[in-house]
Amino acid sequence: MILLRNCLHVIRSGAEGLSGVDILVQGKRIAQIGKSLAPPHGTRVIDAARHVVTAGFVNTHHHFYQTLTRNLKEVQDAKLFDWLVYLYEVWKGIDEEAVYWSSKLAMAELLLTGCTCTTDHHYLYPSGFAEDLPGLQFKAAEELGMRFAPTRGSMSRSKKDGGLPPDTVVQDEDAILEASERAIARYHDPALDSMRRVALAPCSPFSVTERLMRETARLARRHAVRLHTHLAETEDESNYCAAGYGCRPLALMERCEFIGSDVWYAHGIFFDDAELDLLARTETGVAHCPSSNMRLGSGICRTREMLDRGVPLGLGVDGSASNDSSDMLGELRQALLLQRVRYGAGGLTAGEAYRIATEGGARLLGFEELGRIEEGMLADLALFDVMRLPYAGALSDPAAALLFCGYDHGADWVIVNGRVVVERRRLVGADEEEIRTNAQRISTKLLKKAGVA
């Protein structure tokens, strides 16, 4: 058991919360919230008098392997399609070791910035790659203590078929469907308190066929798992779909049965008004990725209008080659500020940013008992110390201070499923220097192999 004693501020819903309360964690769940609780004998007590306590953030879009190719000079100023074509020639050299250590690096960064549950969209399977890639990622997640809901991604259209990637990183469609079914059978746990889930995720409309998109949707629904893909990220994608399919990207998804309350799309920048209304009616979700959208110059997601219409919305850091970080708290700040560029000073409030990153993300990934600090909910929590230099003068609103004022986004404590996984700003389940040195070693090898370094 864990008792968070005398919390400075507990975020209950959005930025609204309680001050000076205790939180008792018993087993996997929040057992009690109240003043001056008397914990049972043997309870671990954490003094939270300096801390804002929030439900753990939920990251709804990422590409872990991209941590190995951050900040490459050659594509620092490239837009999406050019960026992809260049990097596919590097990524085709990844191997099992690269997947394991890049996954561990990405998840470590997420945990250290308050994210307790994440997905990953791995769609790259170079020739000769080990089939059980999800096993490598689940191993890393278990060692770190993170709640993990990755997707079994896929690409089937290479350059010769009108796609962007080289032949060596795409797979046969029947093989993809068979491997997807095996991943579900081996790893998906549908329990409410599950630490591991599996979703299915063809990469994008320009990297798979219409047949694979439709058959993947049908397979997912036979096994009651969720669906994910990139959609409406750039104008180039809209033009590609118009030329190749005779329709806009969302109309293609309708045609492929890839829409509904069990589906969430990454980015969703170029939806028109009618499409936003359709998303709301069908309860189809969107993972908003502000840093990546800014980094690649793709555009600004209409997040304000999605919220107003009731479109399910989560937050994603996206791949570390288009964000160059896996800073989850930093992503909340970016979401807050970017909407104000488009919609003015009231474009997005701090409370709305918190809800998107907690309750919203939990909804997209299908975790009904995550995202809120309430008695009976799963104990995924993050504690941030605001009694530090960056927050001096800002404590009239401690929750908002984390977004408006901070530049050091590290969490002091992170609890996942009732277990401490970050303690005093350090990982409990892994050696951070070991992760760093292995990731850098593999990155250097990968770039050298591709002739970049």
Secondary structure, 3 states (H helix, E strand, C coil): CEEEEEECEEEEECCEEECCEEEEEECCEEEEEECCCCCCCCCEEEECCCEEEEECEEECCCCHHHHHHCCCHHHCCCCHHHHHHHHHHHHCCCCHHHHHHHHHHHHHHHHHCCEEEECCEECCCCCCCCCCHHHHHHHHHHHHCCEECCEEEECCCCHHHCCCCCHHHCCCHHHHHHHHHHHHHHHCCCCCCCCECCEEEECCCCCCCHHHHHHHHHHHHHCCCCEEEEECCCHHHHHHHHHHHCCCHHHHHHHCCCCCCCEEEEECCCCCHHHHHHHHHHCCEEEECHHHHHHCCCCCCCHHHHHHHCCCEEECCCCCCCCCCCCHHHHHHHHHHHHHHHHCCCCCCHHHHHHHHHHHHHHHHCCCCCCCCCCCCECCEEEEECCCHHHCCCCCCHHHHHHHCCCCCCCCEEEECCEEEEECCEECCCCHHHHHHHHHHHHHHHHHHCCCC
